[in-house]
Amino acid sequence: MTDATPTAAVLLIGDEILSGRTKDKNLGYIADFLTAQGIDLKEARVVADEQADIVAAVNALRARYT
């Protein structure tokens, strides 16, 4: 039997987030929105401003969540 609840992940991108210079304000808003839509947020990931890291993260997350 397949779980009918859609799943999602949020990918936050930015060296400034990882360094602490910028505090993320988007994750909470996105999580609230997804929950209100009936989507189960399973993971949030932060990656640096490196193309290879971004591509790897997007591919990993899209393979794991609906």
N, C-alpha and C positions, 0 to 999 in steps of 0.2 A: 504494500500500500504506500502510495506517495503522499508526502505532506503537501497539501495544497497551498500553504502559506508561502508567499514569495519571500525570498531572502535577499539581503543586500549588504554591501560593504561601502564604506566611505574612504576615499583616498585623499588625504591632505598632502599637498605638495609645497615644499618650501624650505630652504635653508634657514630662513628667519624663524620659522616655527620650531625647527629642531634646535636652534641656538638659544631659544628663549627670548629673543628680541621682540617677537610678535606673539601675542596670546591668541590662540584660535578662538573665534567666536562663531564659527559656522557649524561645527559638529553638533552642538546641542540643538540648534535650529533644525538641521537636517534630520536628526534622530527623532525629534518631535513630529516633524512632517511625515516621515516614513511610517512611524507608529500610527499616526492618525489615518494613514492610507491602508493600514493593515499589512504593512511590509515589516518583516522581522529583521532589524539591523543586527548583524552577527559579528561584524568586525570593523574597526577603524584603524587605518594604517597611515603613518606619516613617512614620506620619503623626501630625500634631498632633490634639489634642482639638477638632477642628472638624467639625461634622456634614457640611458640604459636601465637605470633604477625605476624610472616611471613606467617604462614599457614592461619590465618584468613584473612589477606590482599589478599593473592593469591586467596582464595576462593571467597571473595567479588568482586574482580576485574574481575575474569573470568566469574562470573555470570552476570556481568553488561555489559561487552563489548565483541564484536565478535572477 
